[in-house]
Amino acid sequence: MSMTSTTASARDQALNYISDPRFTQKFSLPASESQDAITVSYADVGFKPASPTASRTTPTVLFIPGMFGSRYIGAVLDRVARRYGVRVLVIDRPGMGFSTEVPLAQRIPTWIRVVPRLLAHLDIPHVALVAHSAGTLYLLNTLHHYRDLLHPERPYVAIMGPWVDPACSKVAAMQMLQYIPTPAFSIWHRIPRFFVVDAAPVLTTSGTVLNKATGFFSASLGTNNAQELTTLEKNRQKLADEYDFPRDLQMELGTILTKKIFDENTVGANGEALQCLRKGQGWSWEACDDYAVFAKSLVSAERQRRQLDPNWQDSMRLKVRAYFAETDIMIGAGGQQYIEDILGWKDKAFDDVLDFESVTVPGTDHDSVMQPVEILEQVFIDAGGSLLR
């Protein structure tokens, strides 16, 4: 088979794969006294339960992506999750995909309103919570409001490249972003769209910016980080060898996914950027406004839960895993240390109720820290999955 026909075949396979209805589901909520009716789009991927009864017992991960992340990230997780018998939900936040845009002040409250209702609609009683980057704010608020959504015997949350307030991470570049005038963020979502969609013919030829944007399955040709390239290349090979996911299909899918994300609505990223930077009218981190205060409150609640449960066992401690990039320009070493400190990584002060571990993932940056197959495998095992034969 010629290279041209092979590429065409891989492109057709990628288009067919991402066209699966699992990647574009919709759910609507009627209007309430405080909010208009809204619709959310989501992906329901990974292992497919055979029946409603199986749905209630299948290990399920609610994956909360970063700022420009969308339900299409489910394509990155799908094959690994399926092999480990884990179902994965990825919900588009307000203003992303087909999810209704809401004012900045309503972003987190809307999320809190949607999650339990969607899970009830899908007959899913328990989930593990996993977030990347800006998704951390939504994970922590979900944990605060709906702790009982976690599995009672193996409660588990994981944060990958967690977003940290620049005042705590001390990353100068992020602190400088806070000085950009708020109105400038009204076009925030258009910047990556230009590089990925509008200028695609030029950038496809140059093979740099576009390839960086498709980093889930392909590495940047313009990067100088040889270790990162090696890590991503090993990742591609592992997917090809162990998951029947050919490299040419991975590359085609990476390009298609990125274009599909930016062909749909991404205006929600404007509010997300303001929220992360604590700017604009009405921004709020709600229950996790101060991570350190949140951590102490969480530990206090977990200790009370332990005291009130006569059947409590050590194995029921809340398992928290934090995965950090080797090189992270968004939160830096200071952000990692901050998270480790507030969760008692050094002094083990919360070990009675928290099973916390911090992991630095070699050869990754802020975006790629969630990509290594070995990390995803461990996440799905911790969420209750096991390798299917």
Phi, psi and omega in degrees: 000135181288163179297322181297314181292326177296316179297317180298317179297317179296322179294318178297317179297318181295317179296319179295320182296311185283348176278355178303131181305340179301333184274349179221086173252155179228147180218135183243144175243134179290166179294148175242181180297330185254353186209146177289168175298145180223158174237143174234146173256148182205162174250142178234094192235188182080215182292133180258115179300144184279343184203166176302323178297316178295327179300325183283344182246353181287128175303130185228136177250129168265106183264126185246103187285179181280196191303307180264008178292150179219181180300338181294344174297341175304334179293332178288327187266339193305304187292321180293315180299318181299319182293335180257012175067030184246133174272143182230129173251135174230115185257130173290125177284170184309133178082007177242142179060237178252013179280135182299133175287144178227162176300156183309316183293344183259002186298304181290316177302324178295317177301314181297329178287322186285313192307304184295329181287321177293317179297320177295320178300323181269001179060046178247109184279330185220146178222161163262145182255125179227131182225155174236133172054239183298341176297345179303320181300322182283324176298311183296322178291323176296317179297321180294314186275329189227051179305327182288353174288339177287153180298134184294333183259340180218061180296132188213134171224149177220139176238131183245121183052053186301142175288138179231137176308128180305333177294336180261326180281334181066020178284116187300319182298321180288325177293325178294324179300331181293344180268355176291132180305138183307317181303334181297335182284356177290344177244012182307317185290342183278340185293304177294330178300320179300313183291328186268322187252299189295322182257017186305316182301319180291314186284334174295321179293318181286331174071024182248285186299316182297318180293327177296323180291337180262035188294350179298321182241355182215145183266159178291135175281350183259358184282151177258002183273095184296324181294321178296318178300317180297317179299314181291326178294318177297324179296313178301319182292321179296319177297322180290316186283320189255344184238012178052048183235084187306149183299320181293328176292321177299315183294316178296318182295322178301315179294315182295318180301313183297317179295321181295320179302314186273349171286334178269184182290132175230014184299337179299338179295335178296310178295325180295318179297315178299319181296313180298324182269002180057053181232165172087169182281112173095007179298150177197141172262006176052238188293340183247034180305324176234111183302321183294317177295319179299316182299317179294320178295319178299313180298318179299316179295321180293323178293322177293320177300319180296317182294326185274348182258107181294343181259012184296137177232160181301328180293348181268006174302145178293117180274121180238124177240132177243122180252121182246147176286152176295322177231117186226105182284349183274320182237343177062183178294329180295321178294320178296314180297322179300312179298316180297320182293314185288343178259012173072031183299320184277310186268356177056032185293338184250015185297342180293333181231345179244130171258086187254135174223145176247132182233127173262123186266112184300144173070022180238159172244189186301321182280321187275356183298337181268002187270323187306130182301323180299324179290315179298320178301315181294321178300314182289329174294314179297332180279359177111001180278167176210152185296121179274140180258000000 
